[in-house]
Amino acid sequence: MKIKVNDTVLVITGEDKGKTGKVLKTIKSENKVVVEGINISKRHTKPRTTNDKGGIFDIEMPIHVSNVKLVDKKEAKKETKSTKAKVAKTEKTEKAQEVEKVDAKAKEPKKSTKKASK
């Protein structure tokens, strides 16, 4: 496994696609890594001692190594900005196309379906 602890990685597939984070832990036997702020899950716990508090906590779950890509810190910033710009640009064009379709339907004259009587 090429990814080590404290490396910066970019998530390339899954729910957190496009996010970057620091590797906190590697699990070599399962080929998984735990990335800071990625693949968050809720953990319900009971208090085990009188001083301990129970509750619902957010914890990072492991993600498979094939779903992350090793990047430098400089490259990570560039890639996340460009992906956000691409998504915003495609959303704007889709909205513009929808508006054009609605305008085209409104401008079309209605054809009468009644037949002329003789």
Backbone hydrogen bonds, N-H to C=O, Kabsch-Sander energy under -0.5 kcal/mol:
donor,donor_aa,acceptor,acceptor_aa,energy
6,N,23,V,-2.5
7,D,4,K,-1.4
9,V,7,D,-0.5
9,V,21,G,-2.7
10,L,69,K,-2.9
11,V,19,K,-2.8
12,I,67,N,-2.4
13,T,67,N,-1.0
17,K,14,G,-1.2
18,G,11,V,-3.0
19,K,16,D,-1.9
21,G,9,V,-1.9
23,V,7,D,-2.4
24,L,34,V,-3.2
25,K,34,V,-1.3
27,I,32,K,-3.4
28,K,26,T,-0.6
30,E,27,I,-0.7
31,N,27,I,-0.7
32,K,27,I,-2.1
33,V,63,I,-2.7
34,V,25,K,-2.9
35,V,33,V,-0.6
36,E,22,K,-2.8
38,I,35,V,-1.7
41,S,59,I,-2.7
43,R,57,F,-3.0
45,T,43,R,-0.6
45,T,55,G,-2.8
55,G,45,T,-2.3
57,F,43,R,-2.8
57,F,55,G,-0.5
59,I,41,S,-2.8
59,I,57,F,-0.5
61,M,39,N,-2.3
63,I,33,V,-2.9
65,V,31,N,-2.4
67,N,64,H,-1.7
68,V,65,V,-1.6
69,K,10,L,-2.4
71,V,8,T,-2.3
76,A,72,D,-2.1
77,K,73,K,-1.5
78,K,74,K,-1.5
79,E,75,E,-2.6
80,T,76,A,-2.1
81,K,77,K,-1.8
82,S,78,K,-2.2
83,T,79,E,-2.2
84,K,80,T,-1.8
85,A,81,K,-2.1
86,K,82,S,-2.2
87,V,83,T,-2.2
88,A,84,K,-2.4
89,K,85,A,-2.4
90,T,86,K,-2.3
91,E,87,V,-2.2
92,K,88,A,-2.1
93,T,89,K,-2.1
94,E,90,T,-2.1
95,K,91,E,-2.2
96,A,92,K,-2.4
97,Q,93,T,-2.2
98,E,94,E,-2.1
99,V,95,K,-2.2
100,E,96,A,-2.2
101,K,97,Q,-2.0
102,V,98,E,-2.0
103,D,99,V,-2.4
104,A,100,E,-2.3
105,K,101,K,-1.9
106,A,102,V,-1.8
107,K,103,D,-1.8
108,E,104,A,-1.1
